[in-house]
Amino acid sequence: MNVIQVLTLTTIGYFLFVTFWILKMEDYLQTRAKQQYENEQTRGEV
């Protein structure tokens, strides 16, 4: 493997990791926001 191949693989791996991380964080934030909203709704009814 030469330097260019290593850099290419590293870059691809990095972008895949970042994309995966962003998607997971977005999912987590949406779930948390939904839970907070539902908690407020149930608290308001009581």
Backbone as JSON Lines, residues from 0, in Angstrom:
{"i":0,"aa":"M","n":[0.86,-1.2,0.0],"ca":[0.0,0.0,0.0],"c":[0.89,1.24,0.0]}
{"i":1,"aa":"N","n":[0.57,2.17,-0.87],"ca":[1.34,3.41,-0.86],"c":[0.6,4.48,-0.06]}
{"i":2,"aa":"V","n":[1.2,5.64,0.05],"ca":[0.67,6.7,0.91],"c":[-0.71,7.14,0.45]}
{"i":3,"aa":"I","n":[-0.91,7.26,-0.86],"ca":[-2.19,7.75,-1.37],"c":[-3.32,6.79,-1.01]}
{"i":4,"aa":"Q","n":[-3.06,5.49,-1.11],"ca":[-4.09,4.51,-0.75],"c":[-4.44,4.63,0.73]}
{"i":5,"aa":"V","n":[-3.43,4.78,1.56],"ca":[-3.67,4.89,3.0],"c":[-4.51,6.14,3.29]}
{"i":6,"aa":"L","n":[-4.13,7.27,2.69],"ca":[-4.88,8.51,2.91],"c":[-6.32,8.36,2.43]}
{"i":7,"aa":"T","n":[-6.52,7.75,1.27],"ca":[-7.87,7.57,0.73],"c":[-8.71,6.73,1.67]}
{"i":8,"aa":"L","n":[-8.16,5.6,2.11],"ca":[-8.92,4.73,3.02],"c":[-9.22,5.44,4.33]}
{"i":9,"aa":"T","n":[-8.25,6.18,4.86],"ca":[-8.46,6.9,6.11],"c":[-9.56,7.93,5.95]}
{"i":10,"aa":"T","n":[-9.54,8.67,4.83],"ca":[-10.55,9.69,4.59],"c":[-11.93,9.07,4.48]}
{"i":11,"aa":"I","n":[-12.04,7.99,3.71],"ca":[-13.34,7.32,3.54],"c":[-13.85,6.81,4.89]}
{"i":12,"aa":"G","n":[-12.97,6.18,5.65],"ca":[-13.36,5.68,6.96],"c":[-13.82,6.8,7.87]}
{"i":13,"aa":"Y","n":[-13.11,7.92,7.83],"ca":[-13.45,9.06,8.67],"c":[-14.83,9.6,8.32]}
{"i":14,"aa":"F","n":[-15.09,9.77,7.01],"ca":[-16.39,10.3,6.6],"c":[-17.52,9.34,6.97]}
{"i":15,"aa":"L","n":[-17.28,8.04,6.8],"ca":[-18.31,7.07,7.18],"c":[-18.59,7.17,8.67]}
{"i":16,"aa":"F","n":[-17.54,7.27,9.48],"ca":[-17.7,7.36,10.92],"c":[-18.47,8.61,11.32]}
{"i":17,"aa":"V","n":[-18.11,9.75,10.72],"ca":[-18.78,11.02,11.05],"c":[-20.25,10.96,10.65]}
{"i":18,"aa":"T","n":[-20.53,10.44,9.45],"ca":[-21.92,10.33,9.01],"c":[-22.72,9.46,9.96]}
{"i":19,"aa":"F","n":[-22.17,8.32,10.33],"ca":[-22.84,7.4,11.25],"c":[-23.08,8.1,12.59]}
{"i":20,"aa":"W","n":[-22.09,8.82,13.1],"ca":[-22.18,9.5,14.38],"c":[-23.28,10.56,14.35]}
{"i":21,"aa":"I","n":[-23.32,11.36,13.25],"ca":[-24.33,12.42,13.14],"c":[-25.73,11.8,13.11]}
{"i":22,"aa":"L","n":[-25.89,10.74,12.34],"ca":[-27.21,10.1,12.25],"c":[-27.63,9.56,13.61]}
{"i":23,"aa":"K","n":[-26.73,8.95,14.35],"ca":[-27.07,8.42,15.67],"c":[-27.43,9.55,16.62]}
{"i":24,"aa":"M","n":[-26.67,10.65,16.59],"ca":[-26.96,11.77,17.47],"c":[-28.31,12.38,17.15]}
{"i":25,"aa":"E","n":[-28.62,12.52,15.84],"ca":[-29.9,13.08,15.43],"c":[-31.03,12.21,15.96]}
{"i":26,"aa":"D","n":[-30.89,10.91,15.79],"ca":[-31.88,9.95,16.26],"c":[-32.08,10.11,17.76]}
{"i":27,"aa":"Y","n":[-30.96,10.21,18.5],"ca":[-31.02,10.33,19.96],"c":[-31.71,11.62,20.37]}
{"i":28,"aa":"L","n":[-31.37,12.73,19.69],"ca":[-31.98,14.0,20.05],"c":[-33.47,14.0,19.75]}
{"i":29,"aa":"Q","n":[-33.87,13.43,18.61],"ca":[-35.29,13.37,18.27],"c":[-36.04,12.54,19.3]}
{"i":30,"aa":"T","n":[-35.49,11.4,19.68],"ca":[-36.14,10.54,20.66],"c":[-36.28,11.28,21.99]}
{"i":31,"aa":"R","n":[-35.24,11.98,22.39],"ca":[-35.28,12.7,23.67],"c":[-36.31,13.81,23.62]}
{"i":32,"aa":"A","n":[-36.35,14.55,22.5],"ca":[-37.31,15.64,22.37],"c":[-38.74,15.08,22.41]}
{"i":33,"aa":"K","n":[-38.96,13.96,21.75],"ca":[-40.29,13.36,21.74],"c":[-40.68,12.94,23.15]}
{"i":34,"aa":"Q","n":[-39.76,12.35,23.89],"ca":[-40.05,11.92,25.25],"c":[-40.38,13.12,26.13]}
{"i":35,"aa":"Q","n":[-39.6,14.19,26.0],"ca":[-39.87,15.39,26.78],"c":[-41.25,15.94,26.46]}
{"i":36,"aa":"Y","n":[-41.6,15.97,25.17],"ca":[-42.9,16.48,24.75],"c":[-44.02,15.62,25.34]}
{"i":37,"aa":"E","n":[-43.87,14.3,25.27],"ca":[-44.89,13.41,25.81],"c":[-45.0,13.57,27.32]}
{"i":38,"aa":"N","n":[-43.88,13.75,27.98],"ca":[-43.9,13.97,29.43],"c":[-44.67,15.24,29.77]}
{"i":39,"aa":"E","n":[-44.45,16.3,28.99],"ca":[-45.16,17.55,29.24],"c":[-46.66,17.37,29.01]}
{"i":40,"aa":"Q","n":[-47.01,16.62,27.96],"ca":[-48.42,16.39,27.66],"c":[-49.09,15.66,28.82]}
{"i":41,"aa":"T","n":[-48.48,14.6,29.32],"ca":[-49.09,13.82,30.39],"c":[-49.14,14.65,31.67]}
{"i":42,"aa":"R","n":[-48.13,15.46,31.91],"ca":[-48.12,16.29,33.11],"c":[-49.23,17.33,33.02]}
{"i":43,"aa":"G","n":[-49.49,17.83,31.81],"ca":[-50.52,18.85,31.64],"c":[-51.91,18.29,31.87]}
{"i":44,"aa":"E","n":[-52.11,17.01,31.54],"ca":[-53.44,16.43,31.68],"c":[-53.77,16.17,33.14]}
{"i":45,"aa":"V","n":[-52.76,15.83,33.93],"ca":[-53.01,15.45,35.33],"c":[-53.37,16.68,36.14]}
